[in-house]
């Protein structure tokens, strides 16, 4: 029996881990121990995902959210190391680019435990992003690098990974697998109907929250758009606090509480345009064939921009409004298969067992 420890702590990881855990539960060859670092500690940002996605309850819950980057990562390394010494897994599995991912990978590397990085090879080429540093470090110390697409694989090859002992694989995007599974269950949830066409907007990324000028520009544009268009905005706790502290004019934006994954998929599916700074939502929009305006200067999912289904606007007021007014009726950009065949979990499990 192959024993793995999975490290999760934030919304994107819950979604990705749900897919792999679902397949692991069907396997008689792998046992999984789950560590939840508590990086997302708000109930609507954490517990709801375990309940609705059927993720096995964490074997360990660390409750280490709400700290600075350094304090959070350091405490996570310390606590994860204790658990790894106790559990003695063959692999530590980490997802994406969060502090939880970095901490889990560092703790495993110090104990000479093999690391499998799911969603490896992504690059925004902006080292001012904490997530970019996390990706680079975790990729460098991982034993198996599971890439979501060809571009991610090529990024690693350009960085010299073909000359290392790490195994590089393009297994497709695990979120693509997930959205195919869960979108077929939307009817089971009987979500309320929304009678008016609407835009779905989210903001949570640190660079947009900390920079007050950027934050105000984004909400100035969203407020303007909301005057004549319905804008629904699930409100991240950090964004909510910034709006309150800066007395931001939010116009007619319709704020709702943070929602779970299934509800978010329902909202994306019913909307006609996404405005976001989220990496995951850029792809979710693509999977559900919705155009996306991205409130960032760069993206790790640059193939979406090249296919003209996504526009980068940063926090520039004029660029946001210009992108909003684009003719988004050409569906051809959504027809390309950019993220694999939807069988990512099967490929990951097979690789782990054969490594």
C-alpha positions in Angstrom: 0.0 0.0 0.0 1.5 3.3 -1.1 1.1 6.0 1.6 0.8 9.6 0.7 0.3 12.8 2.6 -1.7 15.6 0.9 -1.2 19.2 2.0 -4.1 21.6 1.4 -5.1 24.9 2.9 -6.8 27.2 0.4 -9.9 27.2 -1.9 -8.1 26.2 -5.2 -6.4 23.3 -3.4 -9.7 22.0 -2.0 -11.1 21.8 -5.5 -8.1 20.1 -7.0 -7.7 17.7 -4.1 -11.3 16.6 -4.3 -10.7 15.1 -7.7 -7.7 13.1 -6.8 -9.1 12.0 -3.4 -12.2 10.8 -5.2 -10.1 8.4 -7.3 -7.8 7.4 -4.4 -10.9 6.3 -2.4 -11.7 4.0 -5.3 -8.2 2.5 -5.3 -7.0 -0.3 -3.0 -3.4 0.5 -3.6 -3.0 4.0 -2.0 -3.8 5.4 1.4 -4.1 9.2 1.9 -3.5 11.3 4.9 -4.8 14.9 4.6 -3.3 17.9 6.3 -5.3 21.1 6.3 -3.0 24.0 7.2 -5.9 26.3 7.9 -4.6 29.0 5.5 -8.2 29.7 4.6 -9.8 29.7 8.0 -13.2 31.4 7.2 -16.0 28.8 7.2 -17.2 30.0 3.8 -13.7 29.7 2.4 -12.9 26.3 3.8 -15.5 24.0 5.5 -18.1 24.4 2.8 -15.7 22.8 0.3 -15.2 19.7 2.3 -18.9 19.3 2.8 -20.1 19.8 -0.8 -17.1 18.2 -2.7 -17.0 15.1 -0.6 -13.3 15.6 0.4 -12.4 13.2 3.2 -12.2 15.2 6.5 -8.6 16.2 7.2 -6.6 13.9 9.5 -4.8 16.9 10.8 -6.0 20.5 11.0 -3.4 23.1 11.9 -5.4 26.4 12.0 -2.4 28.5 10.9 -4.2 31.2 8.8 -4.2 34.9 9.4 -0.5 35.3 9.8 2.1 37.1 7.8 3.8 35.2 4.9 6.9 34.5 6.9 5.2 33.6 10.1 2.6 31.4 8.4 5.0 29.5 6.3 7.5 29.0 9.2 4.8 27.7 11.5 3.4 25.4 8.8 6.9 23.9 8.1 7.3 23.2 11.8 3.9 21.5 12.3 3.9 19.6 9.0 7.4 18.2 9.8 6.1 16.7 13.0 3.3 15.0 11.2 5.5 13.6 8.4 7.9 12.2 11.0 5.0 10.4 12.6 3.2 9.2 9.4 6.3 8.3 7.3 4.7 8.6 3.9 6.4 7.6 0.6 5.1 10.8 -1.1 3.9 14.3 -0.1 1.5 15.7 -2.6 1.1 19.5 -3.0 -1.0 21.6 -5.2 -0.4 24.9 -6.9 1.4 27.9 -5.4 0.2 28.8 -1.9 2.2 29.1 1.3 0.7 25.7 2.3 2.3 24.2 -0.8 5.6 25.8 -0.1 5.7 24.8 3.5 4.7 21.2 2.7 7.3 20.8 0.1 10.1 22.3 2.3 9.2 20.1 5.2 9.2 17.0 3.0 12.5 17.9 1.3 14.3 18.2 4.7 13.1 14.7 5.6 14.1 13.3 2.1 10.4 12.4 1.4 9.5 12.5 -2.3 7.4 15.4 -3.4 4.7 15.3 -6.1 3.8 18.8 -7.3 0.4 19.0 -9.1 0.1 22.0 -11.4 3.8 22.4 -11.8 5.6 24.5 -14.4 3.3 27.5 -14.3 5.0 30.9 -14.7 3.7 34.5 -14.7 7.4 35.7 -14.9 6.6 38.3 -12.2 8.8 37.6 -9.1 6.9 40.3 -7.2 4.1 37.8 -6.8 4.5 35.6 -3.7 2.8 32.8 -5.7 5.5 32.9 -8.4 8.3 32.4 -5.8 6.4 29.5 -4.3 6.0 27.8 -7.7 9.6 28.1 -8.6 10.9 26.8 -5.2 8.4 23.9 -5.1 9.2 22.8 -8.7 12.9 22.9 -7.9 12.7 20.4 -5.0 9.9 18.1 -6.3 10.5 14.5 -7.5 7.5 14.4 -9.9 6.3 17.5 -11.7 2.7 17.1 -12.9 2.1 19.8 -15.5 -1.4 21.0 -16.6 -0.5 21.8 -20.2 2.3 21.8 -22.8 3.3 25.4 -21.9 4.0 24.5 -18.3 6.0 21.5 -19.4 8.1 23.6 -21.8 8.7 26.2 -19.1 10.4 23.5 -17.0 12.4 22.2 -19.9 13.6 25.8 -20.6 14.7 26.0 -17.0 16.8 22.9 -17.4 14.6 20.3 -15.7 15.2 17.7 -18.5 18.7 17.4 -17.1 17.6 16.7 -13.5 16.4 13.6 -11.7 12.8 15.0 -11.5 10.2 13.4 -13.6 8.2 15.8 -15.9 4.7 14.9 -17.1 1.9 16.7 -18.9 -1.1 15.1 -17.3 -3.6 17.8 -18.2 -5.5 20.1 -15.8 -7.0 18.6 -12.7 -9.5 21.4 -12.6 -10.8 20.6 -16.0 -11.5 17.1 -14.8 -13.3 18.5 -11.8 -15.5 20.9 -13.6 -16.6 18.2 -16.0 -17.6 16.1 -13.0 -19.4 18.8 -11.0 -21.1 20.8 -13.7 -23.2 17.7 -14.4 -24.5 17.9 -10.9 -25.8 21.5 -10.9 -29.4 20.4 -11.4 -29.3 18.4 -8.2 -28.7 21.6 -6.1 -31.8 23.6 -7.3 -30.0 26.9 -7.2 -32.2 30.0 -7.5 -32.8 31.3 -11.0 -31.3 34.7 -11.9 -33.6 36.5 -14.3 -31.3 39.2 -15.5 -28.0 38.9 -17.5 -25.1 39.6 -15.1 -21.4 40.0 -14.8 -19.6 37.9 -12.1 -16.7 39.7 -10.4 -14.2 38.7 -7.8 -11.1 40.3 -6.3 -8.9 38.8 -3.7 -5.2 38.9 -4.9 -2.8 40.6 -2.6 -1.4 43.1 -5.1 -4.8 44.4 -5.8 -5.8 44.6 -2.1 -2.7 46.2 -0.7 -2.3 48.8 -3.4 -5.0 51.3 -2.5 -4.7 53.1 -5.8 -5.2 49.9 -7.7 -8.1 48.9 -5.5 -9.9 52.2 -5.9 -9.4 52.1 -9.7 -10.9 48.6 -9.9 -13.9 49.6 -7.9 -14.3 52.8 -9.8 -14.6 50.8 -13.0 -16.9 48.2 -11.5 -19.1 50.9 -10.0 -19.4 52.6 -13.4 -20.2 49.3 -15.1 -22.8 48.5 -12.4 -24.8 51.6 -13.2 -26.3 49.9 -16.3 -25.3 46.3 -15.8 -26.0 43.7 -13.0 -22.7 42.9 -11.3 -22.7 40.1 -8.7 -19.7 40.0 -6.5 -18.9 37.2 -3.9 -17.0 39.1 -1.3 -13.7 37.8 0.0 -13.2 38.7 3.7 -9.9 40.6 2.9 -11.7 42.6 0.1 -14.6 43.3 2.5 -12.3 44.8 5.1 -10.5 47.0 2.5 -13.8 48.4 1.2 -14.8 49.3 4.7 -11.4 50.8 5.8 -11.1 52.9 2.6 -14.8 53.9 2.4 -14.9 52.7 -1.2 -17.9 53.7 -3.4 -19.2 50.5 -4.8 -22.1 51.8 -6.8 -24.8 49.3 -7.5 -22.6 46.2 -7.2 -24.6 43.3 -5.7 -22.4 41.8 -3.0 -23.0 38.2 -1.7 -21.2 36.1 0.8 -18.3 33.8 -0.4 -19.8 30.7 -2.1 -18.7 27.1 -2.4 -17.3 25.6 -5.5 -20.6 24.2 -6.9 -22.4 27.5 -6.4 -19.5 29.4 -8.0 -19.7 27.1 -11.0 -23.4 27.8 -11.2 -22.8 31.5 -11.1 -20.1 31.3 -13.8 -22.3 29.2 -16.0 -25.2 31.7 -15.7 -23.1 34.8 -16.2 -22.1 36.3 -19.5 -18.8 37.8 -18.5 -16.2 37.3 -15.7 -14.1 40.1 -14.2 -11.5 38.6 -11.8 -8.0 38.5 -10.5 -8.2 34.8 -9.8 -6.1 32.3 -11.6 -8.5 29.5 -11.1 -11.5 31.5 -12.3 -9.8 32.3 -15.6 -9.8 28.6 -16.4 -13.2 28.0 -15.0 -14.5 30.7 -17.3 -12.8 29.0 -20.2 -14.1 25.6 -19.4 -17.7 27.0 -19.3 -17.1 29.2 -22.4 -17.4 32.6 -20.7 -15.1 35.5 -21.7 -12.9 36.8 -18.9 -11.4 40.2 -18.1 -8.4 39.6 -15.8 -7.4 42.3 -13.3 -3.7 41.5 -13.5 -0.7 42.6 -15.7 0.2 39.0 -16.4 -1.2 35.5 -16.1 0.2 32.0 -15.8 -2.6 31.0 -18.2 -1.3 33.0 -21.1 -2.7 30.6 -23.7 -6.2 32.0 -22.8 -5.1 35.5 -23.8 -3.6 34.2 -27.0 -6.9 32.5 -27.8 -8.7 35.8 -27.2 -11.0 34.6 -24.5 -9.2 36.5 -21.8 -7.9 40.1 -21.7 -5.3 41.4 -19.2 -6.2 44.9 -17.9 -4.4 45.2 -14.6 -6.1 47.9 -12.4 -6.3 50.5 -15.2 -9.7 52.1 -15.3 -9.7 52.8 -19.0 -8.5 49.3 -19.9 -11.1 47.7 -17.7 -13.9 49.6 -19.4 -12.5 49.0 -22.9 -12.3 45.3 -22.2 -15.8 45.3 -20.9 -17.0 46.9 -24.2 -15.3 44.4 -26.4 -17.3 42.2 -28.8 -17.2 38.9 -27.0 -19.5 37.0 -29.4 -16.8 35.0 -31.2 -16.9 31.5 -29.7 -14.0 30.0 -31.7 -11.4 30.7 -29.0 -13.2 28.3 -26.7 -13.0 25.3 -29.0 -9.4 24.4 -28.6 -8.4 21.6 -26.2 -5.8 23.3 -24.0 -5.9 21.3 -20.9 -5.9 17.6 -21.6 -8.5 14.8 -21.8 -10.1 15.1 -18.3 -8.3 12.0 -16.9 -5.7 13.7 -14.9 -6.2 11.9 -11.6 -5.9 8.5 -13.2 -2.6 9.5 -14.7 -1.3 10.9 -11.4 -2.2 7.8 -9.5 -0.6 5.5 -12.1 2.6 7.5 -12.0 2.8 7.5 -8.2 2.3 3.8 -8.1 5.0 3.2 -10.7 7.6 5.7 -9.7 
